[in-house]
Amino acid sequence: MIQTITTLALLVMGSAHATPPKDGDNAAAMTLICPALQLADGDMAIVPDTTPKLPDVTDLYTLNMTLASNEWQTKFTEQDSNNKFKATEIPQSEKSEDWKAKWQTWTYAALKLKDPTAKADVLKRYNLQNANTEKLAAIRTTVAAYVDAIFELSKAAEANKIDRLSDDEVKNKVRKAVYGGKQAYDNSMGGKEMRGGTAAGRDAVCQETAGTHNPVQTIATIVACTCGTRNTLRNIQPCGPKTGGNVEWEAGNMPQAAKWPLSRQACPVKSDNKLTAAGVETAINSAVQAIYGEGNKLYIGKYDGAGCDGSTAGACISYQGQATSGTPKLEKAEWLPELQAVANELKKRETGDTAAIQKATQIEQLKALTEAATGHVHAIITPVNPPTASEPRTTSGSTTVARDTCNKHHGKNATCPTDKCTYDEKENKCNPKVAVEGAAVPGTGEGAADKKEERCAGKPEKECRDGCKWEGESCKDSSLFVNKKLALMACVFVSSVKF
């Protein structure tokens, strides 16, 4: 927390009569300001930003749309007057917030598939180019569940996104705080970037009463005012130590660059300058403690009670209207928010953006699971002969299971299982397929499993292959294990994701 201290004020307050500056008058103030001045020294080494970027999942959105029915795909594109495809605008009557959030993503994927090679490319990328329609349909729900979870994670990450600073932006903020944006101190330090007004002499800049200059705008201006003298006073070093030489200002500008090393001699240049959050925060708190107030004026440096002209009175900063009842205001200290932003960025880099890391990791896991699902597609055995009207009708139990399975996908055509359900476009509902009595709804009930088991049952272990798998002490249909495993993986992982 930023605090100002009164002990410094007691040290620097002088008697109420004009006293010319002496060597070392502002050594205490320079000690407090020095850490902030040194932040801009050297190359400013910065800890690298290791926060991961969210993985690119454009291909997965395209894959998801590829596996969807043609009826679904055509909802998101239309032809213009030149017979070129364009994105379909979301209907104004659409009430589903889920659809509104995903519409742009869906239209982008659907438009991409209008490229004649796009579908083939995405299927090949996921090793699905030789999979038949039935096998693609079998993994559709699993892939849609993973992609839906990826979308929600990406949306949450974007909503919680925090603006971050690049390395260059960090360094530029430090330079702006210290030197008004310049790389270092030079002969052209006067102007708005340094002290809020046009070039002027020390008396006008450091002893501000007219509101035309800002002597606390940058760290370098503070140092120039407290360590430099008026052009009429020579051979005095207010910040010490006494080594001879002159630190006086120009008649109408700040001290020349040649005098800067002597002005800051009590604050050596750091050749090995590494910026850290703790270091920047310490520099901020230290510099703020050099600021004190009396009445309605803000002060930095030794005030003799008469003035801050740096010649006949103290080499200090006097800023009228920037204190209230002796408490200094910091609104004009423009260097302060710049350095606070730097400290915040460095803290994020050093501790890591936990939320961003978590979401990026979860998306990578979902991508891996999607690739695992597509990789197992060739092990899926699909029924050769689907149920016909002549077969017995389904039992009420099977119908209930199918209804429960389908109803979970109301409002989500993309994830409505085509093997068990049909999607009502008008009502936006996923309903169970109307099956004949006694027959299992495709993919549900024991009947489907029993038929698949028949071709593997009784085979010895050596002959248990070609779609069959030896499990325990018997030969069983391998597609049952694949489908059950994929469904379980999708269900367990997606339910554990926190958005």
N, C-alpha and C positions, 0 to 999 in steps of 0.2 A: 504494500500500500504506500502511496506517495504521501510524504509528510514534510512539513517545514519545521525547522527547529528554531527556538529563540536563543539558544546559547551562542550561535554564530553572530546574531544581531548584537548581543552584549559584547562580543569580542571586537566587532568592527565599528561600533558606534563611537564617534569621537566627541570632543567638546563642541559647544555651539559657537564656534568661531572659525573663520576660514583658515585652513592649514594646508599648505602645499603637499603634494604626495611625497612619500619617502620610499626608499628601497624596502621591499618586503611588506609594504602595507597590506597587500592583498594576497599574500602567500597562502593564507588559510582558505580564501575563496577559490584560488587556483587549484588547491588540492582537491576540493570538492568537484570542480568543473572538469578537471583533467581526464577522468575516465570516459566522459562523453566525447571530449575532443579526440581522444585516441581511437574511438570507434571507426573513424574514417581513415586511419593510417594504413599504409601498405595495400596489399591485395584483398584484404578482408576475406579470409577463408571461411566458408560456410558449410555446415553439415549438409550433405545431399538430401534431397527430398525422396524418401523411399516409399511414399504412399502409392500403392498400386492403382493403376487406372482400371476402370471397369472393362472386362473383356468385351471384344467385339462379338456380338451375337446375331448380326444381320443374317448370316447363313441359316441360323436355326429358325428365325422367323420365316425365311423363305422355304425351308424344309417343311415346317409346320403347315404352311399354306399349300405346298405341293401335295402333302398327304390328304388334305381336305377334299371334299367332293367338288366336282365342277360347279354344282349349283351354288356352293358356298363361295367359291373363288369369283364367280361372275357378279356377286353382290357388290364388289368393291371397284370395278372398272366399267367404263362405258366409252363409246366412241364419239369423237367430236365431229364437226362438220367436214373435216378432212379425212375421216375414217381412221384417225389416230387415237390410240387408247389414252384415256386420262383417268384420274382418280374420281370415283363417285363421291359426291358430297354426302355426309351423313344426313339422313332424313331429319327434318326438324321435329318430327313426331317421336323420334327415338327417345325413350325415357331411361334406358339402361345406362347407368353411370359407367359400368364395366365396358360396354360397347363404345361409349364416348371416349374413354381413355385409350382404348386400343384401336380405334378406327384408323388413325393415321398410319400406325404400324401395319395393320392389315392391308390397307390400300397400297402402301409401298411394296409389300411383299407380292401382292396380286399383280401389280403393274410390272414388277420385275419378271414375273413368269410369262409375260407377253413376249419377252425375248425368246425366239425359237430354241435357243440353246440353254436357257436358264434352268429349265426343269431337269434336263439331262445332266447338266453340270452339277447341280446340287445333289442329285441322286448318286452320281458317281463319287462325289466328295465323301458321302457317307456309306459308300460301298453297297448301294441299293439298286444299282443299274440293272441287275438281273433278277430282282425280286418281282414276283407277280403281284397282281392287284390284290389278291386275298392276303398275301403276306404283308403288303404295305398297310392294308386296312387293319391288320392284327396289331401293329405297333402304333397306330395312329393315336389312340387314346393316351398311351404312355408318353409318347413324344409331346402331345399337346399339354399334358399335365406338367411336364418339366418346363416347357417353353412358357407356359402361363406363369409358373413360379419365377422364372427368370425375368419376365416382364415386370412382375410386381416388385422384385428386388431392385431392378434397374430404376423403376419409377420412384421407389422409396429413397434410393441413393441420390437421385437427381433432386428430389424435394429437399433433402437434408444437405445438399452440396454447399460447402463453405468456400468462399473465394480464397484462393491461395496466391502467394507471391512467388514469382520466379527468382532465381539467383540474381539476375540483373535488377529486378525490382527491389529486392532487399538492399542491394548495394546503393541503388539510386536514392532510396529513402534515407539511408544513413548519410549520404553526401548532401542531400537536401537539408537535413537537420543540422549538419555541421557547417557546410560551406555554401549553402543556398543552391545546391545542385552541381557545383563545380567539382572536379576531381581533387583539387587541392587549393590551397591559398595562392592567389596570384595578384598581379598589379591592378586588376579590374574588379575588386570586390565590392565596390559601391553599387547601390541600386536596390530595386524592390525585392530581389531574391534574397538579399542579405539583411536588410533592415527596413523594408517596406516603403522607402522613399527614395528620392533622387540623391545623388552623391552630395555629401556635405561634410563639414568638419566635425571634430570630436564633440565640441560643445553642443551643437545642434542635435547630433545623433544620440549621445549618451545621456544628456540631461534634457530629456524630452518633456516639453510642456505644451506644445502646440498641436499634438496629434498627427504630425506629418512623418514621423519616423518610429520605428519599432526596435529598440535596442536589445530586446530579448527574443527576436525572431529566430536567430540562428546561434549556435554555440560559438562560432568564430567571431561574431559581432560582440557577444558577451566577453570573450577573451580579449578582443581588441580594446574594448572600453575599460576593462578592469586592469589590464596589463600594459596599456599604452597611455601615453601622455599627450596633452595638447601640443600643437606644433611649436608653441613658444617655450616649452619646457624640455630640456635635453639632459642626457646622462643620468636618468633616473629609471630604475626598473621596479615598478610597483609590485610585480609578482615575484621579484627576486629570482635567483640570488644576484647580488651585486657583482657584475663582471665588467662593467664599463660598456659603453655603446649607447645607442639611442633607440627608443621604441616610440618616438613621437608620431602622431598622425600627420598627414598632409593637411595643408590649409583647407582644402575642400574635399578630402577623401580619407579613407582608411589608410593605415600604414602600408608602405610599399612591401612587396614580397620579400625583399632582402632583409627586412627588419622582423619578419615573422618568426624565424628561428629564435631570435633573442626574446621576442614577446612570450614565446611558449617554452623558454629554456627550462622552467621548472616542471615541465610536462614533456618528457622526451618522446620522440616519435617511436612507435612500436613497429619494429621490422617484421615480427612474427605475430600478426594480428589475426586471431581466430574469434569470429563472432559466435557467441552462445546466448541462449535465452537468459541464463542467470547473469552473464556479464553485462548484457544490455540493460536488464532490469536494475542491476546494481548501479550502473552509470546514470540511469534516469533518477533514481532515488538520491544519489549523491549530488547531482547537479541541482535538483530541486531544493536541497537543503542550503544551497548558497543564496537562495532568494528569501528576502524578509521584507517587512513593511513597516511604515510609520505613518499614521494618519491615513491619507488617501494615496500615498506614494509607495511604489515598489522600489526596493533597493537591492543592488548586488555590489559587494566590495565595501571598503571602509568609507563611511560617510562622516564627515567632520562636523555636521550640523549646520553647515553653511551652503554647501553646493557640491556638484560633481563635475566641475569643468576640466579637471585633470591638469590644472596649472596652478592657480591660486587657491583652489579647494581640492577635495579628494578626487582620486582616480576611480570613480565609482559610476554606477548606473543609477539614475534617478528617473522614474517613470510615473508621471502624474496621472492620477485617476485609475491606477492599476492596483489599488489596495483599498480595503474597507475596514476602517477602525483598526488599522495596523496589521490586518491579515491580507497577504498578497494574493492577487488573482493570477491565474495561470493561463487564461484564455489567449493571451498574446504570445505565449511561448509556443510558437508553431513547430519547433523542433520536437516538442513533447509527444504529440500524437504520431509523428513519423517514427520515432524510436519505439513507441508502444506497439505499433503495427509490426515492426521488425521483431520485437520480442515475442509477440504472439505467434508469428510465423515460425520462428526458430523453435518455439516450444512444441508446436504441432509436429515439426520434423523430428525432434528429439524423442518425443513420447509416442509418435505414430498416431495416425487417425484411425482409431480402433473401429469405428463404425464402418468406414470405407473399406478397411482391410477385411472385416467380417463379410461384408456384402460381396466383395470381389472374390473371396474364397468360396462362398456359397454358390456364386454363379459358375465358377470354374468346376465345382463338384457337379452341378446340374448339367453342365456341358458334357462332362465325362460320363455321367449316367445316360444321357441321350445317345452318345456315341456307343455306349455299351448296348443299349436297346437296339440300335440299328445294326450293330455287329452280330446280334443273335438272330436276326430276322431269318436267316437261311436255315435255322434249326427248327423253325415253326412249321408244323404240319397242319395244313388247312383241310377241312372236309372236302371230299371229292364230290359227293352228292348232297346238296342242301336238302332240308326237310321239304316234303311236298304236301299238298292238300290231302292226299290219301292216307298220310300217316296219322297215328292217333294224336289227339289234341293234348295240349300241355295241361299239367295239373295246376291247381290253384296256387300251390306252393311255388312252383317255378315262375308263374306269372308275377307273384308278389316280389320275388327276388329280382326279376327283370325290371319291374316298375321302380323298385327302390334304387336300382343301379342307374336307370335312366333319369329319374327325377332329380338326381344330384346335378344334372347338367342343364337345367332350365336356364335359358338366356345365354347359353354357350354352345353354339352350333359347332364350333371348332373342336370341342372335346366330346360331343355327343357320340357314344360308341355305335358305329354303323352296323356291327354284327348283332347287336341286341336291340337297337332302338332306331327310331326315325325321328327327324326333327320337323316340328310344325313351324314353318316360317311365319305364319300369321300371328300365332300366339306366343312365338319364341319359347316353345316348350319341347323338351326331349322326352318322347313317349316310347313305351315298349312296343316292339313289333307285334302285330296281331298274328298269333301263331295258332295252328290247328290244335284241337284238344288232344292231349296225351303226348304231343311231340315236344321235345325240349326246345325252348327258344335258343337259337344258335349261340353256342358258347356258354350256356347255362345248364344247370341241372346235371344229374348223374349220367343221363343218356349219352351226352356228347363224349364224356370221358370214357364211358364203357365201350363205345364204338371204336375209339382210338386205341384202347387197350387190347381189343380183340386181335389185332394184327401182330402184336408183340407177345401176347400171353403164350406161355408154354415153350418159348424158344430157349434153348440152352445158352449159357453165357457166351460161348464162342460165336454163336450166330446172332447174338443180340446187337444189331447195328442197323444202319439205313433208317434212321428215324426212331430207333429204339435205344434204350439205355438200361444197363444192368443196375438195379437198385436193390441193395440188400441181398435177397435170395431169389429174386425173380426179375424177368425182363419186362420193362414198362416203356410206354411211349415217351420219348424224350421231350416232345413239344409241351407236354403237360408241365414238366419241370421248368422249362424256359418261360412259358407264359406266366406261371405262378410266381416265379422268381422276379420277373420284370414288374409284374403288378405289385408285388410286395415291396420291391425297392422304391417304386414310384410313390406308393402310399406312405411308407414310413418316412422317406426323406422329405417329401413335400410337406407333410404334416409337421415336421420338425423345424422348418424354415421360419425364421422370425423376420418380418418385413419392417 
